Each structure stands twice: as C-alpha cells, then as structure tokens.
Amino acid sequence: MIVPDGPLRNIPFAAFHDGKQFLIETFALAILPNLCFKTMSVLPSQSDTILLGGLSKAVPGFSALPGTKYELEAIQTLYDDAPPQPLLNETFTIPRLKTNFKQINYTIVHIASHGQFSANLENTYILTYDDKLNMDKLEKLISLTQLKTKQPVELLTLSACETAVGDERAALGLAGVALKSGAQSVFDYMQSL
C-alpha cells in the first residue's frame, strides 16, 4: 500500500520499471489518498451486498475497455449475493444506477469505466453508457443507500482508465466527495491499458 503525499500523488507507481519488468508485475499495489479510518475484512462476508457496474464497449469519444468485463466477472465470483449480471455497457446508465440504489442497500460499490479526475469537481466524472456521472450525482446515489438504512456504503471502488491522471489534489477531491456522501472507504486504481 502506498499513501503518497504532495507531488507524489501524480506518480503512476504501477508503471515503475526496473529494466526487466513493471512494479505491478511483481507486487500487488494499492494507492490510497490517505490512511483508512476503518479496517475492512479482505474476504467478502455474507452480509455484503455489492453493486458492479462499468463500460467495456466503446462509446462516442471513448475507446473500449476490454478488461472491464473480466474485472467485474472476477469480482462477482467472490460474492454469493452479487447480482446475476453486473450493470455493463447498455445497462450501466444513470437512471438504472438510481433505481438500483433506491431498491438495494449496497455495502460495496465497484465501478470500472472511463473517468477523469481533477481537483475541480466540475471536471471530474465517471463515464456511464448514457452520460457522465459527476461527483454531485455520485454523492446523491451513495446517499440513497444511507437515507434508507442509516448504513453507509462500506467501500467505493473506482477503476478508471485515467484514475491516476490529474493534479495532486484530484484524489483528495474524489475521496472527499465519497466520504462526504457517507462511503466509509474509497479506493481508486488505474486499469492496465
């Protein structure tokens, strides 16, 4: 786990190369914007309810992310109560997300898609099939779970093609929005392209 500070937040640690292989080929890396406030079990529990969503197909202005389908399916195998099918491509829309958040109390939310992250929240978003899910919309979605049950989302994971790209305050802004909306932990990482 790496908790970078200051300008180190912009360094793509997974891209480090020793002349023979990349760092990510040798070690499992987690880049955190800060230390976690709460310890979570690494293994899934029976009480976890997970929302899996993302884009693998190309949409206007954005290329395909072929690893997304595999990523969501791999995570799905870890959870008995995972939905039969992740919200993928045409089903990964803002109205569908809103409906799901209203109907189900999620403890874990995992989104794999294109994203842009900036200290300026107006330029920060995660791409859905039909629109850009900005941080204000994300905060409202996560809050839907908390309003029903008073139980916050335990973990929000954003896996995006440009998660590690942005200015030094981008990760803090993203984490701040997620934590403000009630998520207990935020994890973001860059997909292999």
N, C-alpha and C positions, 0 to 999 in steps of 0.2 A: 504494500500500500504506500502510495506517495501522496503527501499532503504539501503541495508546492505553495510557496508564498511569493508575493510580488511578481516580478517579471517571469519567474519560473512557471507560473500558471500557463504560459503560452508555449511551453516546450512540449512537443509531441514525444513523450518518453518511449512510447511503443516503437517509434521509428529509429531509436538509437541502434547503431550497428557497430559491431566490434571487428569488422573486416571479414567475418565468416557468416554471421547470422544476426538477425534482429533481436533486440532485447525481449520482445514479446514471444519469440520462438523458444526462449529459454525459461522465461518466468511469466506467471500469470500476474498481470498488473491491474491495479485499481488506483485511479487518480481521484482523490477526494478534495472538494473545495475547503473542507475543514474537518476536524475530528467529529465523529458521530456523538450525538447526545445519548443515544440508546443503543444497547447491544442487541443484535438480532441473531437468531439462530441461522446458521448457514444452511441447514437442512430444512426443507419445506415441512410445515406442520399440517395436520388435518383441518385446522381451523382457518388456514389461509384460503382466501378467495382471490383469484388473480385475473386481471384483465390483460390480454395480449393483443396488441394491435400494431399495424405497420404497413409499409408500402414496399413491394418488391418490383412492381411494374413501373415503367417509365410513365411520367405524366408530363404535360406540356411544360417545357423549360427545365425539366429534371430527368436525369438518367435513371435507368433501372438499378435496383439494389438487390441483386440475386441472392445475397446471403441472408436477407431478411426472413424469407420463408423458412429456411433451415433453422435460423436462430429461434424463431417463435415455436417451431415444432419441437426443437430440443428442449426448450424451457417447459413446454406443455407436458412433456413426458415426466417431468419431476413432480407434477401436481395432479392428484387424483380428481380434484374438483375444478380443474381448468375447463373452460368452455370447450365444447366439442370441436369447434373451429375458431381459430383466432380471427379477429377483425382484420382481414387482409385485403389490400387493394380496394376494390369497389365497395366493400362493406366497412372499410376504415374511413368513415365520414364523421363530421362533427355532429350531425343530428343522431347518428347511431351511437356515438360515444355518450351523448347526453342521455339518450334513452337507457342505455346500459347502466350508467351511473345512477340514474333515478331508480332502477329496478333492483340493483345488486349492491351490496356493501362490500367493496373491494378492500382487501388489506394490502395487495400488491398490484401495482400498475407498471407494465413494461411496454414501452413504445419504441419501435425500430423504424426509422424513416429518415428522410432528408430533414435537416434542421439548420438553422442559422442562429448563432448565439452572440449577443452583443451586450455591452453594459447599458445600451439604450434599449429598453424593453420594447419599444415600438418596432425595432429591427430584429427582434428575437421571436422565432416561431419554430414549430414542428409542422411538417407538411402532412396533411391528410389527403385523401383521394380528391376531395371536393374543395378544399380551402387550406388556408394557413391557420393552424391552431396557435394563436398568440398566447402570451403568458397570462393575460387577463382572462381569456376563455379557459385556459388550463386551470387557473386558480378556481374559477367558478365550477368547473367539472369536479375537481377534487373536493371542493366544499360541499357538493351534493351528498357525498357519502357521509361526511361529518355531520351534516344537518339532520340526517335521518337517525343516526345511531349514536352520535357523540363519540364514535370511534374513528380516529383518523386513519388515513392511508398510512400503513407502516413503512412502505418502500415505494418510491417512484424511481424507475429506471428509464433513462432516455438514451437510446442507442442511435446516434445520428451520424451522417457522413461528415459533418463539419463540427461536431461537438467540441473538438479540441482547438478549433479555429476561432479567433476573436481576440478582443483586447483582454487585458489582465483582469478586468472586473466582470467579464461575461459569466463565468462560472458562479461567482458570488451572487450576481443578479438572478440567475436561474435558481440557485439553491434558495435564495431569499424568497422568491415568489412561491416556490413549492412549500417551503416551511411555513410561510405566512398563511397559505391555504390550508394548512393542517397536516401535511405529509410529515412523518416523523424522520425519514431519511431520504436523501436524494443521491442518486448515483448516475453519472453520465459517462459514456465512453464512446470512442470512435471505432466504427466498423472498419474492418480490413477492406480496402478497395481493390 
